[in-house]
Amino acid sequence: MNPSKEDIKEWLKTTARSRDWLAAQCGSISKRTVDNWLSSPKEIPLATLALIGRLMEDDRQAEETRRQRQDPQPQIFSVEVDLATFRDYSRAALESRMTLEEWIIHTCDAEVGRIARDKVIALPPALSASRMLEEAEHWLDLHGGIAAGARISSDIQPEPVRVSRDYPADHYALRVFGRSMEPKIRDGALIIVKHWHGQGFPRKGSIVAYSDGQGATLKEFAYRKAQPGEDADTFGNIPVLRSLNKEFPDIQTLEGGRIDAVLVGVE
């Protein structure tokens, strides 16, 4: 059941909350709108009335929880504060959606907990060697960018970049620019590649970094049937490089270039 206007006014008074605060809770409306709701026959929108009802119910439940947690015979103490401090406390309570009493109890509990923690020396749990390696920071040389669509220069000085795990010495990172290898490799992705030391060609379907006199590019290594006059392998195929994104249907042979590295993973 939604609250009445009188219920709302009484709730604001009891919890020491202002109409400015209520206006902010109702979707950043103005205080004047709240005044019109509470001081005129104008009806409060049902959705807003339901929201106010939930706020009031939250307060009711918080008060009930506080009462249940109270000691049956609580110790009574008093603290004298000046007016400026009282206003600071009241403002902090309003911002925390608590009554002043709730905020003081919450703050005292937190301070007691902090003092208790300061008196205890926490010993870190024993870590296995593998766990320590997992939690350590890992760095790898970033050898600039590689194009996925058109060649870009590969003549860039390496710089360290943080990666998720440790990699062998013959691995390095590249930043991908372009969409020709989507959806497997997104534009802007950081990839890890391994230097290609092998003789011949990598496995069919491998993603490779290929360079020639014009720059470097990222492509899938594949084969196609040889055309008349082309030098083919014993199966009648020739190696080619192709894009994964169908918007880039270009297929090129490996004439005049070399495979520098093979994809290991995407960070």
Secondary structure, DSSP 8 states (H G I E B T S, - for coil): ----HHHHHHHHHHHT--HHHHHHHTTS--HHHHHHHHHSS----HHHHHHHHHHHHHHHHHHHHHHHHS-SS---------HHHHHHHHHHHHHTT--HHHHHHHHHHHHHHHHHHHTS--------HHHHHHHS-EEEEEEEEEESSS-B------EEEEESS---TTEEEEEEESSTTTTTS-TT-EEEEEE---SS---TT-EEEEEETTEEEEEEEEEEE--TTS---TTSEEEEEE-SSTT---EEE-TT-EEEEEEEEE-
